[in-house]
Amino acid sequence: MVRASCPTDLCYYLPLPPVPVSNATRTIPWGQPTIQYANGTTCCSSLDQVRDALDTIDAQLLELLSTRAAYVREATRFKSTEASVNNPSRNAQVIQGAIDGAPAVHLPQIVAQMVYQSIINSSVLFEECIFDTYDGPN
């Protein structure tokens, strides 16, 4: 799948450009398809087609997040104190890596930043819960 380049590519990098609010009324659909499949066809001919694809992707994301959470749980086993659960420098490194890697996969950097901040913040809470509920060896 290839995404066509367009003027909105400015919205893919940080900082986001100042964009005035549009009061335009557009005919639907507006613009040109920006997703092209390997066979040369483009997506998408309807909002339902877009939503179906997003539903599929969301299911895949849930699977990946579940796997990530399992590894977060494993990481907790290697931490001797609750204070060691939250590592701000490591968190910042992971978030910055996502921001830096986003352009290579044509992901808006703001999306990478916000999603990874949420993933890290929720992972820390999850890991603290795991740490606090472990009773130690029986």
VEXNU-313420 format. One record per atom (N, C-alpha, C): residue number from 1; residue in three letters; atom name; x, y, z. Coordinates in steps of 0.05 Angstrom, whole numbers, plus 5000, padded with zeros to 4 digits. Each point is the difference from the previous one (the first is absolute). Layout:
<recs>
REC resi resn name    X    Y    Z
REC  NUM  ALA   CA    X    Y    Z
...
</recs>
This chain:
<recs>
REC resi resn name    X    Y    Z
REC    1  MET    N 5017 4977 5000
REC    1  MET   CA 4983 5023 5000
REC    1  MET    C 5018 5025 5000
REC    2  VAL    N 4994 5019 4984
REC    2  VAL   CA 5015 5025 4997
REC    2  VAL    C 4982 5023 5006
REC    3  ARG    N 5010 5020 5014
REC    3  ARG   CA 4984 5024 5004
REC    3  ARG    C 5011 5022 4983
REC    4  ALA    N 4983 5012 4984
REC    4  ALA   CA 5008 5021 4982
REC    4  ALA    C 5009 5025 5016
REC    5  SER    N 5019 5014 4990
REC    5  SER   CA 5009 5025 5012
REC    5  SER    C 4980 5022 4993
REC    6  CYS    N 4994 5017 5020
REC    6  CYS   CA 4982 5022 4995
REC    6  CYS    C 5007 5023 5018
REC    7  PRO    N 4987 5024 4995
REC    7  PRO   CA 5007 5024 5016
REC    7  PRO    C 4997 4996 5030
REC    8  THR    N 4982 4982 5008
REC    8  THR   CA 4996 4996 5029
REC    8  THR    C 5023 4985 5013
REC    9  ASP    N 5021 4993 4984
REC    9  ASP   CA 5023 4987 5012
REC    9  ASP    C 5013 5017 5022
REC   10  LEU    N 4994 5026 5000
REC   10  LEU   CA 5010 5017 5022
REC   10  LEU    C 4988 4991 5026
REC   11  CYS    N 4977 4987 5000
REC   11  CYS   CA 4987 4991 5024
REC   11  CYS    C 5012 4974 5011
REC   12  TYR    N 5021 4990 4987
REC   12  TYR   CA 5013 4975 5009
REC   12  TYR    C 5024 5005 5018
REC   13  TYR    N 5009 5024 5003
REC   13  TYR   CA 5024 5006 5015
REC   13  TYR    C 4996 5019 5022
REC   14  LEU    N 5017 4999 5020
REC   14  LEU   CA 4999 5019 5023
REC   14  LEU    C 5019 5022 4994
REC   15  PRO    N 4993 5025 5006
REC   15  PRO   CA 4974 5008 5010
REC   15  PRO    C 4980 5002 4977
REC   16  LEU    N 4974 4997 5008
REC   16  LEU   CA 4979 5003 4980
REC   16  LEU    C 4998 5029 4991
REC   17  PRO    N 4994 5005 4975
REC   17  PRO   CA 4998 5027 4990
REC   17  PRO    C 4975 5013 5011
REC   18  PRO    N 5000 5026 5002
REC   18  PRO   CA 4975 5014 5007
REC   18  PRO    C 4980 4998 4976
REC   19  VAL    N 4978 4988 5005
REC   19  VAL   CA 4981 4996 4978
REC   19  VAL    C 4974 5015 5007
REC   20  PRO    N 4991 5018 4982
REC   20  PRO   CA 4975 5014 5006
REC   20  PRO    C 4976 4981 4998
REC   21  VAL    N 4980 5005 5015
REC   21  VAL   CA 4976 4983 4999
REC   21  VAL    C 4986 5004 4973
REC   22  SER    N 4992 4978 4988
REC   22  SER   CA 4986 5001 4974
REC   22  SER    C 4970 5001 5004
REC   23  ASN    N 4987 5018 4986
REC   23  ASN   CA 4971 5002 5001
REC   23  ASN    C 4988 4989 4974
REC   24  ALA    N 5017 4986 4985
REC   24  ALA   CA 4991 4990 4974
REC   24  ALA    C 4979 4978 5003
REC   25  THR    N 4981 5000 4981
REC   25  THR   CA 4982 4978 4998
REC   25  THR    C 5008 4985 4975
REC   26  ARG    N 5007 4975 5003
REC   26  ARG   CA 5011 4984 4978
REC   26  ARG    C 4980 4980 4990
REC   27  THR    N 5002 4994 4974
REC   27  THR   CA 4984 4977 4990
REC   27  THR    C 5013 4975 5010
REC   28  ILE    N 4985 4979 5004
REC   28  ILE   CA 5010 4975 5012
REC   28  ILE    C 5002 4979 4979
REC   29  PRO    N 5021 4985 4998
REC   29  PRO   CA 5025 5003 5014
REC   29  PRO    C 5017 5023 4987
REC   30  TRP    N 5016 5013 5016
REC   30  TRP   CA 5017 5021 4989
REC   30  TRP    C 5029 4989 4999
REC   31  GLY    N 5016 5013 4984
REC   31  GLY   CA 5028 4992 4997
REC   31  GLY    C 5003 4974 4984
REC   32  GLN    N 5025 4990 4999
REC   32  GLN   CA 5006 4976 4986
REC   32  GLN    C 5008 4978 5019
REC   33  PRO    N 4996 4975 4994
REC   33  PRO   CA 5009 4979 5018
REC   33  PRO    C 5030 5002 5004
REC   34  THR    N 5008 4994 5025
REC   34  THR   CA 5029 5002 5006
REC   34  THR    C 5012 4973 5006
REC   35  ILE    N 4984 4979 5000
REC   35  ILE   CA 5010 4973 5005
REC   35  ILE    C 4999 4984 4975
REC   36  GLN    N 5022 4990 4991
REC   36  GLN   CA 5001 4984 4976
REC   36  GLN    C 5011 4972 5007
REC   37  TYR    N 4986 4980 4991
REC   37  TYR   CA 5008 4972 5005
REC   37  TYR    C 5020 4991 4979
REC   38  ALA    N 5014 4979 5006
REC   38  ALA   CA 5020 4989 4982
REC   38  ALA    C 4989 4993 4972
REC   39  ASN    N 4974 4993 4999
REC   39  ASN   CA 4988 4993 4974
REC   39  ASN    C 4991 5024 4984
REC   40  GLY    N 5006 5025 5010
REC   40  GLY   CA 4994 5024 4986
REC   40  GLY    C 4973 5013 5007
REC   41  THR    N 4983 4986 5015
REC   41  THR   CA 4974 5011 5007
REC   41  THR    C 5004 5019 5024
REC   42  THR    N 4980 5017 5005
REC   42  THR   CA 5002 5019 5022
REC   42  THR    C 4978 4995 5020
REC   43  CYS    N 5004 5010 5024
REC   43  CYS   CA 4980 5000 5021
REC   43  CYS    C 4993 5029 5004
REC   44  CYS    N 4977 5006 5002
REC   44  CYS   CA 4977 4985 5009
REC   44  CYS    C 4976 5012 4985
REC   45  SER    N 4981 4983 4994
REC   45  SER   CA 4976 5010 4985
REC   45  SER    C 4977 5007 5018
REC   46  SER    N 5002 4995 5026
REC   46  SER   CA 4978 5007 5018
REC   46  SER    C 5011 5003 5029
REC   47  LEU    N 4985 5014 5016
REC   47  LEU   CA 5008 5002 5028
REC   47  LEU    C 4998 4973 5014
REC   48  ASP    N 4980 4983 4992
REC   48  ASP   CA 4998 4973 5011
REC   48  ASP    C 5025 4984 4994
REC   49  GLN    N 5012 5003 4976
REC   49  GLN   CA 5024 4985 4994
REC   49  GLN    C 5023 5010 5018
REC   50  VAL    N 5002 5026 5005
REC   50  VAL   CA 5020 5010 5018
REC   50  VAL    C 4996 4989 5028
REC   51  ARG    N 4976 5000 5009
REC   51  ARG   CA 4994 4991 5028
REC   51  ARG    C 5005 4970 5003
REC   52  ASP    N 4994 4985 4979
REC   52  ASP   CA 5006 4971 5001
REC   52  ASP    C 5030 4995 5003
REC   53  ALA    N 5016 5015 4985
REC   53  ALA   CA 5029 4998 5001
REC   53  ALA    C 5010 5008 5028
REC   54  LEU    N 4989 5022 5011
REC   54  LEU   CA 5008 5009 5026
REC   54  LEU    C 4993 4980 5022
REC   55  ASP    N 4977 4987 4997
REC   55  ASP   CA 4992 4979 5019
REC   55  ASP    C 5020 4977 5000
REC   56  THR    N 5009 4992 4976
REC   56  THR   CA 5020 4979 4998
REC   56  THR    C 5026 5008 5013
REC   57  ILE    N 5009 5025 4994
REC   57  ILE   CA 5025 5010 5012
REC   57  ILE    C 4998 5002 5030
REC   58  ASP    N 4977 5009 5010
REC   58  ASP   CA 4996 5002 5029
REC   58  ASP    C 5002 4973 5014
REC   59  ALA    N 4989 4979 4987
REC   59  ALA   CA 5003 4973 5011
REC   59  ALA    C 5029 4992 5001
REC   60  GLN    N 5016 5006 4979
REC   60  GLN   CA 5028 4994 5000
REC   60  GLN    C 5015 5015 5021
REC   61  LEU    N 4993 5026 5004
REC   61  LEU   CA 5013 5016 5021
REC   61  LEU    C 4995 4988 5027
REC   62  LEU    N 4975 4991 5005
REC   62  LEU   CA 4994 4988 5026
REC   62  LEU    C 5018 4976 5005
REC   63  GLU    N 5004 4983 4980
REC   63  GLU   CA 5017 4977 5003
REC   63  GLU    C 5029 5008 5006
REC   64  LEU    N 5010 5021 4986
REC   64  LEU   CA 5027 5009 5005
REC   64  LEU    C 5003 5013 5028
REC   65  LEU    N 4979 5015 5008
REC   65  LEU   CA 5001 5011 5027
REC   65  LEU    C 4999 4979 5022
REC   66  SER    N 4985 4979 4995
REC   66  SER   CA 4999 4978 5018
REC   66  SER    C 5028 4987 5003
REC   67  THR    N 5013 4996 4978
REC   67  THR   CA 5027 4988 5000
REC   67  THR    C 5020 5019 5015
REC   68  ARG    N 4997 5026 4994
REC   68  ARG   CA 5017 5020 5013
REC   68  ARG    C 4996 5000 5030
REC   69  ALA    N 4975 4998 5009
REC   69  ALA   CA 4993 4999 5029
REC   69  ALA    C 5012 4976 5013
REC   70  ALA    N 5001 4977 4986
REC   70  ALA   CA 5012 4976 5010
REC   70  ALA    C 5030 5005 5005
REC   71  TYR    N 5013 5013 4982
REC   71  TYR   CA 5029 5006 5004
REC   71  TYR    C 5004 5021 5022
REC   72  VAL    N 4982 5019 5003
REC   72  VAL   CA 5002 5019 5022
REC   72  VAL    C 4998 4985 5026
REC   73  ARG    N 4981 4981 5002
REC   73  ARG   CA 4998 4983 5024
REC   73  ARG    C 5026 4986 5005
REC   74  GLU    N 5012 4988 4979
REC   74  GLU   CA 5026 4987 5004
REC   74  GLU    C 5021 5018 5009
REC   75  ALA    N 5001 5025 4990
REC   75  ALA   CA 5020 5019 5008
REC   75  ALA    C 4999 5006 5030
REC   76  THR    N 4975 4999 5011
REC   76  THR   CA 4997 5005 5028
REC   76  THR    C 5016 4980 5018
REC   77  ARG    N 5002 4976 4990
REC   77  ARG   CA 5014 4979 5015
REC   77  ARG    C 5030 5007 5005
REC   78  PHE    N 5010 5018 4984
REC   78  PHE   CA 5029 5007 5001
REC   78  PHE    C 5004 5026 5016
REC   79  LYS    N 4980 5009 5014
REC   79  LYS   CA 5002 5025 5015
REC   79  LYS    C 4996 4994 5030
REC   80  SER    N 5020 5010 5016
REC   80  SER   CA 5000 4993 5028
REC   80  SER    C 4984 5018 5018
REC   81  THR    N 4994 5025 4990
REC   81  THR   CA 4985 5019 5016
REC   81  THR    C 4979 5012 4982
REC   82  GLU    N 4978 5010 5013
REC   82  GLU   CA 4979 5013 4984
REC   82  GLU    C 5011 5026 4987
REC   83  ALA    N 5019 5013 5013
REC   83  ALA   CA 5012 5024 4988
REC   83  ALA    C 5014 4994 4974
REC   84  SER    N 5009 4975 4996
REC   84  SER   CA 5014 4994 4975
REC   84  SER    C 4981 4993 4977
REC   85  VAL    N 4974 4998 5007
REC   85  VAL   CA 4980 4994 4979
REC   85  VAL    C 4999 5023 4979
REC   86  ASN    N 4998 5024 5010
REC   86  ASN   CA 4998 5023 4982
REC   86  ASN    C 5028 5011 4995
REC   87  ASN    N 5009 4998 4975
REC   87  ASN   CA 5027 5009 4992
REC   87  ASN    C 4996 5023 4980
REC   88  PRO    N 4999 5025 5009
REC   88  PRO   CA 4994 5023 4982
REC   88  PRO    C 5019 5002 4976
REC   89  SER    N 5026 4994 5004
REC   89  SER   CA 5018 5002 4977
REC   89  SER    C 4995 4979 4979
REC   90  ARG    N 4993 4976 5009
REC   90  ARG   CA 4993 4978 4981
REC   90  ARG    C 4974 5007 4986
REC   91  ASN    N 4980 5010 5016
REC   91  ASN   CA 4975 5008 4988
REC   91  ASN    C 5004 5021 4978
REC   92  ALA    N 5015 5020 5006
REC   92  ALA   CA 5006 5021 4980
REC   92  ALA    C 5014 4989 4976
REC   93  GLN    N 5018 4981 5004
REC   93  GLN   CA 5014 4988 4978
REC   93  GLN    C 4981 4985 4981
REC   94  VAL    N 4981 4985 5012
REC   94  VAL   CA 4980 4985 4984
REC   94  VAL    C 4982 5019 4985
REC   95  ILE    N 4991 5021 5013
REC   95  ILE   CA 4982 5019 4986
REC   95  ILE    C 5015 5014 4978
REC   96  GLN    N 5025 5009 5005
REC   96  GLN   CA 5015 5014 4979
REC   96  GLN    C 5007 4981 4977
REC   97  GLY    N 5005 4975 5006
REC   97  GLY   CA 5004 4980 4979
REC   97  GLY    C 4976 4998 4982
REC   98  ALA    N 4976 5000 5011
REC   98  ALA   CA 4976 4999 4984
REC   98  ALA    C 4996 5025 4983
REC   99  ILE    N 5006 5023 5012
REC   99  ILE   CA 4998 5025 4985
REC   99  ILE    C 5020 5000 4977
REC  100  ASP    N 5024 4992 5006
REC  100  ASP   CA 5021 5000 4979
REC  100  ASP    C 4994 4979 4978
REC  101  GLY    N 4988 4978 5007
REC  101  GLY   CA 4995 4979 4981
REC  101  GLY    C 4975 5004 4984
REC  102  ALA    N 4982 5017 5009
REC  102  ALA   CA 4974 5005 4987
REC  102  ALA    C 5002 5007 4970
REC  103  PRO    N 5018 5019 4993
REC  103  PRO   CA 5001 5007 4971
REC  103  PRO    C 5006 4977 4982
REC  104  ALA    N 5016 4981 5009
REC  104  ALA   CA 5008 4977 4983
REC  104  ALA    C 4976 4983 4992
REC  105  VAL    N 4979 5000 5017
REC  105  VAL   CA 4976 4985 4994
REC  105  VAL    C 4977 5018 4994
REC  106  HIS    N 5006 5025 4994
REC  106  HIS   CA 4980 5021 4993
REC  106  HIS    C 4978 5003 5021
REC  107  LEU    N 5008 4999 5025
REC  107  LEU   CA 4982 5004 5022
REC  107  LEU    C 5004 5029 5010
REC  108  PRO    N 4979 5015 5004
REC  108  PRO   CA 5004 5027 5011
REC  108  PRO    C 5014 4998 5027
REC  109  GLN    N 5021 5017 5003
REC  109  GLN   CA 5015 5000 5025
REC  109  GLN    C 4983 5006 5024
REC  110  ILE    N 4981 5017 4997
REC  110  ILE   CA 4982 5007 5023
REC  110  ILE    C 4984 4975 5008
REC  111  VAL    N 4993 4983 4982
REC  111  VAL   CA 4985 4976 5006
REC  111  VAL    C 5019 4981 5015
REC  112  ALA    N 5024 4997 4990
REC  112  ALA   CA 5020 4982 5014
REC  112  ALA    C 5005 5010 5028
REC  113  GLN    N 5004 5026 5003
REC  113  GLN   CA 5006 5012 5026
REC  113  GLN    C 4977 4995 5020
REC  114  MET    N 4976 5007 4992
REC  114  MET   CA 4977 4997 5018
REC  114  MET    C 4993 4971 5006
REC  115  VAL    N 5002 4983 4981
REC  115  VAL   CA 4994 4971 5004
REC  115  VAL    C 5021 4988 5019
REC  116  TYR    N 5026 5006 4995
REC  116  TYR   CA 5021 4988 5017
REC  116  TYR    C 5000 5012 5028
REC  117  GLN    N 4993 5025 5003
REC  117  GLN   CA 4997 5011 5027
REC  117  GLN    C 4978 4985 5015
REC  118  SER    N 4978 4995 4986
REC  118  SER   CA 4978 4985 5013
REC  118  SER    C 5008 4972 5007
REC  119  ILE    N 5014 4987 4981
REC  119  ILE   CA 5009 4972 5005
REC  119  ILE    C 5019 4999 5023
REC  120  ILE    N 5019 5018 5001
REC  120  ILE   CA 5019 5000 5022
REC  120  ILE    C 4986 5006 5027
REC  121  ASN    N 4983 5021 5000
REC  121  ASN   CA 4987 5007 5025
REC  121  ASN    C 4982 4977 5011
REC  122  SER    N 4986 4987 4982
REC  122  SER   CA 4983 4978 5009
REC  122  SER    C 5017 4976 5008
REC  123  SER    N 5022 4996 4986
REC  123  SER   CA 5017 4977 5006
REC  123  SER    C 5013 5004 5028
REC  124  VAL    N 5007 5024 5007
REC  124  VAL   CA 5011 5005 5027
REC  124  VAL    C 4980 4994 5021
REC  125  LEU    N 4975 5009 4996
REC  125  LEU   CA 4979 4994 5019
REC  125  LEU    C 4995 4970 5003
REC  126  PHE    N 5000 4986 4977
REC  126  PHE   CA 4996 4971 5000
REC  126  PHE    C 5023 4986 5015
REC  127  GLU    N 5025 5009 4994
REC  127  GLU   CA 5023 4988 5012
REC  127  GLU    C 5001 5005 5030
REC  128  GLU    N 4992 5024 5009
REC  128  GLU   CA 4998 5006 5028
REC  128  GLU    C 4980 4981 5014
REC  129  CYS    N 4977 4996 4987
REC  129  CYS   CA 4980 4982 5011
REC  129  CYS    C 5011 4971 5002
REC  130  ILE    N 5013 4991 4980
REC  130  ILE   CA 5012 4973 5001
REC  130  ILE    C 5020 4999 5023
REC  131  PHE    N 5017 5020 5002
REC  131  PHE   CA 5021 5000 5021
REC  131  PHE    C 4986 4999 5028
REC  132  ASP    N 4980 5017 5003
REC  132  ASP   CA 4987 5003 5026
REC  132  ASP    C 4983 4975 5008
REC  133  THR    N 4991 4985 4981
REC  133  THR   CA 4983 4977 5006
REC  133  THR    C 5015 4974 5003
REC  134  TYR    N 5026 5000 4993
REC  134  TYR   CA 5016 4976 5002
REC  134  TYR    C 5007 4996 5029
REC  135  ASP    N 4994 4977 5011
REC  135  ASP   CA 5005 4994 5028
REC  135  ASP    C 5028 4989 5005
REC  136  GLY    N 5014 4994 4980
REC  136  GLY   CA 5026 4988 5004
REC  136  GLY    C 4999 4969 4999
REC  137  PRO    N 5022 4987 5003
REC  137  PRO   CA 5000 4970 4998
REC  137  PRO    C 4984 4989 5023
REC  138  ASN    N 4986 4978 4994
REC  138  ASN   CA 4983 4987 5020
REC  138  ASN    C 5016 4984 5019
</recs>
